[in-house]
Amino acid sequence: MMNTFEFKNLVKNLKNSLKEKSFFKDLRKEVDTGANGTQNYVLKKGMNKNSIATTKQ
């Protein structure tokens, strides 16, 4: 059997851990794909000038 002091500490620790997990879940930011021009890059030099670069080479 637990005494009241141990029980209060257990409840307090569970409450804090749930609060911490909810902060991590709510404060996570979504990432924008292609935000800084990383997708559909247009070539500026060479024989394929003004064409969109692909990952296939």
C-alpha positions as CSV (number, residue, x, y, z in Angstrom):
1,M,0.0,0.0,0.0
2,M,1.2,3.5,-0.8
3,N,0.9,6.3,1.7
4,T,-0.7,9.6,0.7
5,F,2.7,11.3,0.2
6,E,3.8,8.7,-2.4
7,F,0.4,8.8,-4.1
8,K,0.5,12.6,-4.4
9,N,4.0,12.5,-5.9
10,L,2.9,9.9,-8.4
11,V,-0.1,12.0,-9.5
12,K,2.0,15.1,-9.7
13,N,4.7,13.4,-11.9
14,L,2.0,11.9,-14.2
15,K,0.4,15.3,-14.5
16,N,3.7,17.0,-15.4
17,S,4.6,14.4,-17.9
18,L,1.2,14.6,-19.7
19,K,1.5,18.4,-19.7
20,E,5.0,18.2,-21.3
21,K,3.9,15.7,-23.9
22,S,1.0,18.0,-24.9
23,F,3.4,20.9,-25.3
24,F,5.6,19.0,-27.6
25,K,2.6,17.9,-29.7
26,D,1.1,21.4,-29.9
27,L,4.2,23.4,-30.5
28,R,5.6,21.3,-33.3
29,K,5.7,23.3,-36.5
30,E,4.8,22.0,-40.0
31,V,7.5,22.2,-42.7
32,D,6.8,23.8,-46.0
33,T,8.2,21.8,-48.9
34,G,10.0,23.9,-51.4
35,A,9.9,27.0,-49.2
36,N,13.3,28.3,-50.2
37,G,13.3,27.4,-53.8
38,T,14.5,23.9,-53.3
39,Q,11.9,22.4,-55.7
40,N,11.6,23.2,-59.4
41,Y,15.0,24.9,-59.6
42,V,15.5,26.7,-62.9
43,L,19.0,26.3,-64.5
44,K,20.7,29.6,-65.2
45,K,23.7,28.6,-67.2
46,G,24.7,26.0,-69.8
47,M,22.9,24.4,-72.7
48,N,19.8,23.7,-70.7
49,K,19.4,27.3,-69.6
50,N,15.8,28.3,-68.4
51,S,14.8,24.6,-68.0
52,I,13.6,23.1,-64.7
53,A,16.2,20.8,-63.1
54,T,15.1,17.2,-62.2
55,T,16.7,14.6,-59.9
56,K,17.2,12.2,-62.9
57,Q,20.6,12.4,-64.4
